[in-house]
Amino acid sequence: MNASNLQRKLSYKEKIIFRVKKFNRKHKALSFLGLAYAVISITSYNFLFYFYSNAKRFISLACILLFFVSSSSFSHPGMSFDISFDSDMNIDGYSGDSAGELSEVIDYESQAELSVTTVDESLLEEAMESVNPDATEAEHMISDNKATLSEILAATSSASDEEESAEADFSENVTEEIPLSDTVPEHSFSSDDWQIVLINKQHPIPEDYKVSLGTINGSMRCDERIISPLLEMMRAASRDGANLIICSPYRDTERQTMLFTNKVDRYMNGGMSYMEAYNLASQAVTVPGSSEHQIGLAIDIICDGYSSLDEGFADTKAGKWLAENSYKYGFILRYPLGKEDITSIEFEPWHFRYVGVDAATVMYENGMCLEEFWNTYVN
């Protein structure tokens, strides 16, 4: 399996939108330049692609015109070729209704062949300003959709004595857990392992995949098997002065489908074709069936004093702590900086995915994303 094939290559339009998004985030005051660049580039591309896709038609038309010019008496006034393009059949031979119908058919065909779709520029501007899929979908500002360590502990079914015992033995447990990667000296992993299941646009959720959900807090849920390591990671971060806040864990298929369909419909109503609307919508909302949030193994993390899902989280104390320590508890930074060409997702310092301590350690030590890990270590 080739890591470069795990994601499709970005189209020209998607590359333009990706570059402009990056430019607009760094130079917000000059975002109008980014928008102008995108509009001009995409319009020029559509114009040139139109001529490219109709090359045979235009070549045929040019040949006909060349033949007409070369054989016309206007081109050779001193010569007579006795060539006429007048047909014995003329429209006078048709009744009024038939002639009108024929004229309408010709007119409709010419309009269908030569028309160029006009796209609402406001939609392009919206796409330039849209944030990453997680930031679009995660309603982390609503109190019911985020939880601190104390709130999660209060919501768990474990008795308080067990929590205190787990806290007291935490250092010992972590010391025993980190070296787990040494138990797999050949670094060989099975594709059937639920912890490392690969979910993206090219590898949707298997139809027979079973999600075992557990409650984090209130209506917030995730795979019940990752709650324990999640709590361990939050406790360790808290002791180091980083107060993590969990938001937007599990999302059901119905909600994901509704968000994506609404986005596609909006773009199509603005003049885009279905494929153009689909590709643009997939950059703002994760395609249903290809989100790790739908299997409960992904979580978004914010912290006290920083509640935005953007690249700035990487510079916070919590963001730095997670980047350096999350692998010890089986979590990885799913979409790291510099891997955008492989993941097809922009840098998301808030998005973490559980893969197990063994796999997380290998990825951390080798600077890999999940797609590269699959290409190298998964059988």
N, C-alpha and C positions, 0 to 999 in steps of 0.2 A: 504494500500500500504506500503510495507516495503522498507525503504531507501536502504538497502543492495541489494535489487533486482532491483533497478533503473539502475544499471550498472552491466554488467556481470563480473564474477571473472576473474582476470588475469591468463593466462596460465603460465606454468612453464617457457617457453621461454620468455614470456613478462616480467615476474618478474626478470629474469636474466638481460635482456636488461635494465629494469628500474633501477636495482641496479648499473649496470656498468655505465650508464649515470650519475647517481648521484655521483658515485666515481670519474669519469673522470672530472666532473665539479669542484669537490673539490680538486683533485690532478691531475692537468693537466700534470705535469711532469711525473707522473706514469701511464698515460693513457694506455701505452702498457701492463701493468699488468692487467688492466681492460679488454682489448681486449683479452688477452690470457686466462683469466678466462672465458670470454663469449664463446670463441671458444671451449675450453675444456669441459665446462659444457654442451653446446648445442650439441656438437658432442657425448659426453657420453650419453646424454639423448636420442638422435636419435638412438644410437647403442643399448641401453637397451630397448628402446621402440620397436625397430625392433624385438628383441627376444620375448618381451612380447606379441606383436600383432600376432606373429607366433608361439605361445606356442604349440598349438595343432599339428601343422605341425612337430615341432621338437620332441614332445613327440611320435608321430606316427613313426617318423624316428628312434628314439631311441629304440622303441619296436621292429621294424623290424630288426635292427642291433643286438639287444639282442637275438631275435629268431634265427637269422642266426648264431651268434656265438655259441649259446647253441646247435644247431643242426648240426653244421659243423663237419666233420670228423677230421678237424685240431684241434678242441677243445677236441675231444675224439678219439685219434689215435687207442685205443684198441677196439673200438666199431664201428659197421657199421649200420647206420640207414636206409640205402637205400633210403635216401631223396635227391631229386635232384631239383634244381631250374632252370634246363634247360627246356625250353619250346619246344614243338614240332614245334612251329612256329618260324622261324628265318628269318633274313633279306634276306637270299639267295633266298627266294621264291618271292621276289619282283624284278621288273625290275630295271635297273640302275637309271632311272628317279624317280621311286616311292621311292626307297631306299634313294635317295638324298633328296627328299621332306620330307620324314619322319624324317630324321636326322636333317634337318633344323628346322622343327616344334618343335622337342624336344629341340633343342638348343635355339630357341627363347623363348620357355616357361620357360626354366631354367634361362635364363638371366633376363626375366621379373620378375620372382619370387624372385630371389636372389640379384638383383642389388640394390645398395644403392646410392641414389642421392648425388652427390657432389655439394656442394654450394660454390659459389665464396666467399672466406673469405673477399675480399675487400668490399663486400656488407654489411657484418656484421660490419666491421670497420666503414663504412659509417653510419650505423644505430646507432652505439655507439656514433658517433660524431654529429649526427643530433640534431638539436634543437627542441623545442616544435612546434606544428603545427602553432601557430600564428607567431612565429619567422621565420618559413619557408615561410609562405604565404604572410606576410606583407612586402611590398616593401616601408618601411617607409623612406628609405634614398633618395627616389626620391621626389623632391620638390612638385610635383603635388599631392603626396599621403600623405601629412601632412599639418596641418594648425594650426596656433597660434590663440589666442583669437582675436587679431586685424584683422587678415585675415578673420576669420569667421564673425566678425561683419561687415566688409566691404562687404562681400558677401551676407549677409542677405537682405531680401527685406524690412525690417522695416526702417522707416525714422530715421534720426539721432536724431531728437527731442524725439522720442519714446525711443530710446536707452538711452539717457541721463536721461529721466524720470524714466526708469526702473532701471538705476544705482542708482539714488538718492533714490528710494524707496526700494532698494534691502534688506537692513537690516530688514525693516518692513515685507517684503514679506517672508523672510526666517524664521522670528520669527513665522509667522502665519503658515508656511508650515511644520515645524518640528513636532509640536504636532499632526499632522494628524493621527498618529498611535493611538491616544486616541479615535478617532472617531469609532474605531472598537474594543470595549472592549473585545469581546470574541475571537478576533484574528481569525476570520473565513474568508476564502478567497475562491472564486469560481474558478474552473478549467477553466472556460470560459473567465477569465480576461486576456486580451492580454498582460498585463504588466508582468505577472508571468508565461507565457507559458514556459513549460519545454522542452528544446531541447538538446538532447545528442544522443549517438549511439543507445540507446534503445528506445528513443522517438524522431524519426525524425520529420521534419517539416510536419504538416498536409497538405494534398493535396489541401484543400480548403483555406489555409491560405493566406490572402491578405496583401501585404506589401505596406504601404503608405509612399513613399520615399519623402524626402525633401533634398535640397542641403545645404551642410555645406560650401564647398568652391570648386570652380572649378568642377572637376569630382567626388569629394568626396560626398557621400550621406549616409543618415541613415533614420530611421523612423522619419517622420516629427514631431511626437508628443513628441520626446525626445530632440529636438533641444533647446527649451526654458530652461528646467532644466539643460541641458549641459552647456549652456552659463552662467547661474547663478552660477554653480559650478566653472567654469573657472574664473569668475570674483572674487569670494570669495577667490580662491586659489591665484590669482594674488595679491590681497590686503594683503595676508599673506606672500608674497614673493616667492610663488611657481608658476612659469610660465609653465602651462601645454600645451602640443602640442598633438593634435589629429592625429592619423594615422590609416590607414586600417580599416575604418568603414564597410560599406555594401560591400559584395562581391556577385556577381551573381552566379547562379547555374552552368552555362557553364564553368566559370573559375575554380570553385571548382572541377568539374568533370574532367576537363582536367588535373589539377595538380595531382589528385588522380590516374587517369588511367595511366598517365605517370610513376608514382612511382611503381604501381603494375607491369606494363610491364617490367620495369627495373629489378625488383627483380626476376620475372619469367625467364627472359633471363639469369639471373645469376644462375639458377638451382633450384629455389624454386618452390614448388607446388603453386597452386592458393591461397589456404587458408593461407599458410605461407606468401606468398607475400602480401596478403590482410591484414593480422594481423599486419605485420611489417610496411606496408605503412600507416596504420591507426594511427601509432604512430608518423609519420612524417608529415602527411597531414590529416586534418579532413575529415572524410567520407562525401561525398556529401549528403546533406539533413540533416546533423546533426550538422551543424555549426550555432551558433547564429548570426554570421556575415551575414548570408544569409537572416535573417529577419530584419536586420537593428537595432537591439536592443543592439548590443555589439560594443564596441569601444576599441581600443588599445591606450594607453597614454604613451608618453615619456615627456621629459622636456629639458630645456636648459642645455647643458653640459652633457647630458646622453641620447643617441639616440639608445641604444641597448635594444632589447626585451629579457631581461634575469633577473635572480633573483636579480642581483645587483641593479635594479631599486627600490627595496623595501627599500634600505638604503639611497636613495636620499631624499631630503627635500620634493619633490613632491610626492614620493611614500609613505612617512610617513603621509603626509597631507591627501592624498586620503584614506589611510587605516583608518584614524580616522574621516574623515568628509564626505566622498562620500555618505554615507547613508542618510545624511540630504537632499540630492537632488534627492534621489530615485535610486542611483547607488550602486551596491555591487561589492566587489572583488569576481569574479565568481569562481575562482579556488584557494582557500586559502591554506595556509600551514597546513599540518596535515590532510587534507581531501582527499588525493590522492586515498585512497582505496575506497572512495565513488564516487568521480567524475571520476576516472580513467584518470585524467589529472594532470600533475605535477603542482607545485606551479607556478602561473603566476601573479606576482604583477602588471603587466601592463594591464591586461584584465579586463575590467569593463562592467557590464551588467545593463541595466535599468530595474527595477522591480516595481518602484513606491515607494513613501516615506513610506507608511504604511508597506509594506512587507520588505523593506530594513531595517527599524527600528527594526522590529521583529528579523530579521536575525542577525543584528549587536549586539543587546542586548543579544541574546541567543547563539552567536558564531556558527551559522548554515551556511551551504552551501544551495544552492537552492534545491538539492535533499532531504535533511533533512527537509527543510521547507515544501516541498510538502507532505512528509510523516506525518507531524504533524498538519499542519494547513489548507491544501487545501481539500475542499469537492468535 
